[in-house]
Amino acid sequence: MKRLLSIVLAVVLSLSLCACSKQKRQNEKLTIVTTVFAVYDFAREIGGDCIDAKLLLKPGAEAHSYEPTPQDIVSISESDVFIYVGGENDEWVEEILESIDTDGITCLKLMDCIDKKYAEEEVEGMEVHEHHEEEENPDEEHEEEHEEWDEHVWTSPVNAIAISSRMMDVFSRLDSKNAAVYKDNFNEYSEKLSHLDTQIREVISGSKRKEIIFGDRFPLRYFVEEYGLSYYAAFPGCASNNEASAATIAFLVDKVREDEIPVVFKIELTNENMAKTIAEENNAKILTFYSMHNISKDDYDNGESYYSLMNKNLESLKEALN
């Protein structure tokens, strides 16, 4: 945190020396800065050619260990719209926003766009490590102060539509001359996502089982609760761990065997060692489920999107649930 504060101070000083004006010329595009891939992609879909969008995470980078560079802070300070999640892993955002001049910046927090849920629940077999070890007997007021919310709000296509709608409103307010473009883009995109939502519901309603197994972290609570799935996983979604205990692996191996699960999932940008161990014991298949915190450089270069990767998730679900 000290390193972040020193970076912020250096950037603030350089910005004050530059005395850059944030007044926009009428023919300039809106500048949008986002923290995670899914939201960057929503912005591109809604904004189209009327915006310049920037993703702070480099393709392939681990989202949970991200630290902003001086240039990232400059990009935020010079943006028209800064879109961030607002969960535990975005604590650095508040530090930066308190330290820079936010006049002229519209900040959109994803946690304010949806009905948020408490941080991922602990399911049977999952390894959960307490974030606040010092709180042995917190009183009610102190406990409430440290309530955590599940930040992976975009993983449900229903939430993706709600987030995109808020983006349309913000873009239209700031750039009224292109409001009709933003509305048309949203209508087209929400229709695609609504069709995807219908397809997911049809696949799940007609499936043999309603249970999925992750030999990995599990950042998909919004998804499974939206569609009525149950799950078992090694860790919750924001866990820093990537090696489970023998007891956790044994539990998941037994669960796959007992429930005759044909697929063990991993998420993108993690190794498959844990999933491989669980799958090999049961002759199950390993598939990737895309959470879209970030994507690989190859997927980025190949033009993959939230919609295309969610369709891959749909195909994987067909195999996993039948």
N, C-alpha and C positions, 0 to 999 in steps of 0.2 A: 504493500500500500504506500510505503514511503517513496518507493521508486515512481509510482503513478503520480503522487503529489508533486514530485520534483519535475516530472515531465510536463504536468499541467502548468506549473509555474513558469517554466521555460517557454512554453507555447503562448501563454497569456502575455508574457513580456514581449515576445516577437510580434504578436498580433497588435499590441498597443503601439509598438514602434512603427509598424507598417501603416497603422491608422487606415485600414482598408474600409472603404464604404460598402455597405450592403444594399445600397439602392440598386434596384434592377432596372435595366432597360426594358422597354415594352416587348421587344422581340426575343428576349432571353427565355430559355426553357426553365421550368422549375428544377431545382437541384434537390434530389432525394438521397438521403444517406440511411442505410439500414444495417442492422447488426447480424441478422441470420438470413440464410439463403431463401427459405420459403417466402419471407416477407419481401425480400428483394425481388423475387419473381412475381409476387402479387403486384408490386409497384410497377414493374415493367408491363404487366398485362393491362392495368388500369390506365397508366400514363401514356403508354405507347411512344410515339415520336414527340410528344409534347413535354417529355421530362428527360433529364439526365439522371440515371440512377447509379448509385455506388454501393457495393457490398463491402463492409469493413473486413470481414473474414476472407482471407485468401482461399480459393478452392483447395480442398484437401486438408485445411487446418483444423485442429481440434477446437471446437467451440468453447468447451468448458475451461480451457487453459488460456484463452485469448487475453492479451493485454494490448491496449491501444498504443499505437506509435504516435510520435509528435505529429506526423502527417495526418493520421486518423483524427486527431483532435482538431487540427486545422480544418479538415473536411467537414466535421460536425459544426464547427463555428461558422463556416461559410455556407452551410446548407439552408435551403428554404424550409425543408421538412426533414426532421430526424425521427426515424421510426425504430423503436427498441421494444424489447419484451417487457422488462420491468420486474423480472424475477430475481432470485437470489444471485444468479450468475451475472446479473447486470448491475450489481452494486457500484461498479466503477462508473457507470453512467451518471448517477446522482452526484458523485464527486466532481465530475467534469462539468455538468450543467450548472453546479453552484459556483464554479470557478471561471466560467467564460461569460461573455455578454450574449445573452439569449434573445435580445431584442431582434425581431425579424426572423426568428426561428420558431416554427411550429413543431412542437414535440408531440408525437403520437405514441402512447404506451399501449401495447397489445393487451395487457391485462385489463385495461379499461374497455376493451371492445367486446368482451364476451362474458358469460357467466363463469367466473373462475372457480376452480376446485382447489381444495387443500392439497398440499404436497403429497406425492405418491404414497399410497397406503402400503403397509407391509403385508405381503401375502405369504402364505406358507412356504417355507424353504428359502425365502429371500434374505440375503445378508444386508442389514441396515445398520449404519453407524450413526450415532447421534451427533448432530452438528453442534449442540450446545452442552458439552460435557460438564461445564461448570454449574449447570442448573440442576442440582439434585432435588431440591424441593421448591420449585418456583411458585410464588403465589399467583393467583389467578390473573392479576393485572400484568405481571411480568411475563407470564406464559402467553397471554394474548399479544403482547408486544412483539414476541418472536414467532408468531404464526407464519408459516411459509405456505406459499401457493405453488401449485404445479405450473411451471412456466411454459410447457410445451403446447401452447394453445392452438397452434396452427395445424396440429396433426389430424384434427377432424375436418373434413371438407365442409361441414356445416359451419364451423367456426371460420374457415377460410373465406366463406361467402360474407360473413358478418364483418370480418376484418377488411376485406376488399371494399365493402360498402362504405366503411368509415374513411378509407383512403379516397374513394371517389368524392365524398363530401369535402374532405380537406383540400384535395387538389382543385376542386371546382370553386371553392371559396377563395383560394389564393390566385387562381388563374381563370377568372370567370369567362374570358373570351373563348376558352376551350372546354367549357363545362359540358357542352353537348357531346364532345368527343369522349370525355371521361365517362359520361353516362352510358353512351353506346358501348364503350369498351367493357364497362362493368356488366351491362346487361348480357353481352355475349359471353363473358367469362363466367358469370354466375349460372348461366344456362348450362354451360359445360360441366361445372362443378355439381350442379343439381342432378344432371344426368348420371354423373359418376356416383353420387350419393345413392341414387336409385339402384344402380347396378350393384353396389356393395351390399345394400339391404337385401336385394334379391338373391345374391350368392349366399349370404349368411342365413337367410330364412330357409333356403332349400338345402342347406348343408347337413352332412352326417353328424358333425360335432360342432360345438361352439367354444372350443378351448384351443389356445395357442401357447407354445412354449418358446421362451427366449433364453438361449445360452449366452446372455449378454445383459447390458443395462436395459431398462424398459422405460422409454420416454413417451409411451403411447396411451396413457390413461384416458385422455380425452377421446381418442379413437375408439378404444374398446368399450367405454361407457356409452358412447353415442350409439354403438351398434350391438350392444348386448353380448359381448364376448367376455369370457373369463380367461385368465392368463396366469402363468407361472414364469418367474424369471430369476436370474442370479442377483441382480441389484436394481434399485430404483433408478430413474432416468438420469439424475445428475450425479450419480456416484462417481467418485474418482477412481475407484477400484476397477481393475480389469482381470484380476485373478481371484476366483472364488475358492472357498474352503472345500476340503474333501467332502464335508457333510452336505454342503449345498449342491455340489456336482452329483453326489450319490442320490440326493433327493430328486433332482431333475431327471437323472437316468431312470430311476424307478417310476417316476410319473409318466415319462414317455412310454415306458414298457407297459405299465398297468393300463393306461388309457389308449394304447395303440396309436400314438401320435406319429404321423408319417413325416412331419417336417419339424426341424429345429431351426428357429430364426436367429440371425444375428442382425445388428444394425450396421449401416454403412460406416466406413472409416474406422472400423475396429478389426482386430485380427479374429480369425474364426477358431482359435485353439480350443476355447471352452465349448463352443457349439459342436466342434468336431468330436471332442471327447464324449459328449452326451449322445450325439448322433450315431457314432460308430458302435457304441454298446447296443444299439437297437436297430441297426441297419436303416436309420432314418436319413432323410435328405437335409442338407443345409441350404437355406435360402436367405437372401438379404431382404429385410424390411426397411424401407427408406423413411427415416424420421425427418430428414431435411433441415436439421440444424445447419448443416453444410453438406456439400457434395464433393466428389473427387474432381481433380483437374480434368481427367478424361471425360467425365460426365458433363462438366461445365463446357468444355471445348466442343463436345458433341451436341450441345444445345438441349440437354435434358432440362425439364421444367418440373414444377410441382405437379402439374397435371399428368405429364408423361410418367413420372416416377410413382405417382399414386396409382396410375393404371397398372404399373408393374406390381405394386402391392396387391392390387385386386387379383391379378393372375396368380400370385403366390398364395393368396388366401384360398382360392379355388382348390389348389393342391393340398394345402395344409388342413382344410376343414372336411375333406372328403377321402 
